[in-house]
Amino acid sequence: MTQQPPPPSSSQQAEAWPPKDSTIVARSLSKSFRGGLVALSELSVAIGPGVTALLGPNGAGKSTFMRLLCGLTKATTGDIWVAGGNPRKDAAVRGRIGLVPQQDGIFERQQVYDFVYLAAVLHNVDDPQSATLRALELVELNPQELTRPLGSFSKGMRQRAKIAQAIVHDPDVIVLDEPLNGLDPKQRRHMIALFHSLGEQGKTILVSSHILEEVERFGSHIVVLSKGRLAAEGDFRSIRSLMDHQPRKVKIACDKPKNVAARLIESSSIASCTLHDEETFEITTADAGAFRKEIAIACQKSDSLLSEVTPLDEDLESVFRYLVGER
Amino acid sequence: MRQFTATYKLFLQHQITKGRLTLISVMAAIAVLLGFIIGSSGGDTREGAVVLIMGYGINFGVPIIALVLASSSFGQLKEDETLVYLWLKPSSRIATVVAAWFAALSAVIPAVAIPLTITSLVASSFDFSLAGPTFLAISLAVVAYSAVFSFVGLVLKKALIWGFVYIFIWELLIGNLAPGTSKLAIKTYPTSILINMTDEDINGDLTGFFVSTPAAIITLVAITCASIALTAWRLQETEVA
């Protein structure tokens, strides 16, 4: 029998938390280890279908959170629901989860085909043979390699075998802990496209990675953990726009950069200004709204042709650095 | 059934390694060699054969080989962090544990029961009345020890070391102290079956150390069932890497 998350408290009702389409709901989730190490503290987060990137520096609690939502470890306090149930107690819920664990451990003596086939059989897939071949094809494992033992595989090929066993039963929730480790650039692109495709099919994909450039390609929805706590959740561009107190860096290209920079620096919204070359300069502003007006005025008064205005810190890496650095 | 077979094959593949096969072969060869020495020494070779099966087989061979193979079922999966690939599946915990235990049985029974039965024949100058009791006693010992050591492999790191401590301190030391403490050792029960069925009067003053054959069989089955149930419960509760 699956359990539903309890109704939201009165303070949460206004925001209707968790959202109706959430497949993963953690409420006040904490995990401590012997010796007092707190891996997660009072984490409340709801994740719905599509691709969500789980970010955080080493020791932020990402892997612990992933283990909790697969039921691999018990929460110290708080609750977690995945696909409407508790994965620790409910076998049917576990059947709806696919996991690529971070660790390299794999059945070294097993052939890759048998490894994926075993997962299909244990998930009671109707036609495990076809499902196995389909999953192996999705991760582009060469059919000629299927009888080789996993122990003879490169790290990248093992990683693809791990992904194949996680998707062989067509799960609703797919948890991928550093799934791109060991893959070459072509395979990384292929896997990112595969995760997108699964997300578009309505599956909930939670991916952790420490390579932020790649995470940015997974999509814009992120959950950021820092020191076991939720640092931010949502679209990283929206998160950046909410960080009003964090000065923004903007690169400007025009034909008279010295003149435009001189006018801008007089403005109270500009904190600093650095000339790069004959065409570009960089400013730091604490008020993006005011800056947008002032740059237009400054160019007009300087009789300068503005050719480029590029925010320099609205990429995921900057947002991540600000979020994690703040805490 | 398909799930059970797949899990069983996986455990069997994990248990059978070159190192373990070498250990099994060496222990079997030593048993047959000892049997040959006793058989060719003259005197009451039947009693000598029973003492050899008790002393070398039930006291050492069976528990050591059962420990090495059965504790690796879950122990190795935990050690190399691959247990997650079984744990996260929606299959029943008891079926997983039974598959692991069954894999241990299908490796350990041929590895010890057959060589020790041959040993009993060689040592007794081919007294075929020893074959049945030896095979039964050894097989039942394997059934119980494999279940207990599967549990040990799941719950303890360095299960081999703890298993040897258990065999030498608990089974052989405490189990031989007095009739009361002997009932706490698993070896008492297969030994009782062997003694009762062969009707050999081995050291009459040790009579109090043994139990009747039905009591021995029931106790071994109970130990096995309890160990399997406990392992299934512990598997559900375990923290998986």
HADDOCK unambig.tbl for C-alpha pairs under 7 A between the chains (distance, minus, plus):
assign (segid A and resid 72 and name CA) (segid B and resid 239 and name CA) 5.91 0.50 0.50
assign (segid A and resid 72 and name CA) (segid B and resid 240 and name CA) 5.01 0.50 0.50
assign (segid A and resid 73 and name CA) (segid B and resid 239 and name CA) 4.93 0.50 0.50
assign (segid A and resid 73 and name CA) (segid B and resid 240 and name CA) 6.29 0.50 0.50
assign (segid A and resid 91 and name CA) (segid B and resid 90 and name CA) 4.53 0.50 0.50
assign (segid A and resid 92 and name CA) (segid B and resid 90 and name CA) 6.01 0.50 0.50
assign (segid A and resid 94 and name CA) (segid B and resid 88 and name CA) 5.92 0.50 0.50
assign (segid A and resid 94 and name CA) (segid B and resid 89 and name CA) 6.18 0.50 0.50
assign (segid A and resid 94 and name CA) (segid B and resid 90 and name CA) 5.70 0.50 0.50
assign (segid A and resid 95 and name CA) (segid B and resid 89 and name CA) 5.98 0.50 0.50
assign (segid A and resid 95 and name CA) (segid B and resid 90 and name CA) 5.05 0.50 0.50
assign (segid A and resid 105 and name CA) (segid B and resid 80 and name CA) 5.43 0.50 0.50
assign (segid A and resid 105 and name CA) (segid B and resid 81 and name CA) 5.36 0.50 0.50
assign (segid A and resid 105 and name CA) (segid B and resid 82 and name CA) 5.52 0.50 0.50
assign (segid A and resid 106 and name CA) (segid B and resid 82 and name CA) 5.64 0.50 0.50
assign (segid A and resid 107 and name CA) (segid B and resid 82 and name CA) 6.87 0.50 0.50
assign (segid A and resid 118 and name CA) (segid B and resid 6 and name CA) 6.31 0.50 0.50
assign (segid A and resid 121 and name CA) (segid B and resid 2 and name CA) 6.94 0.50 0.50
assign (segid A and resid 121 and name CA) (segid B and resid 3 and name CA) 5.81 0.50 0.50
assign (segid A and resid 122 and name CA) (segid B and resid 3 and name CA) 5.37 0.50 0.50
assign (segid A and resid 122 and name CA) (segid B and resid 89 and name CA) 6.00 0.50 0.50
assign (segid A and resid 122 and name CA) (segid B and resid 91 and name CA) 6.21 0.50 0.50
assign (segid A and resid 123 and name CA) (segid B and resid 89 and name CA) 6.05 0.50 0.50
assign (segid A and resid 123 and name CA) (segid B and resid 90 and name CA) 6.22 0.50 0.50
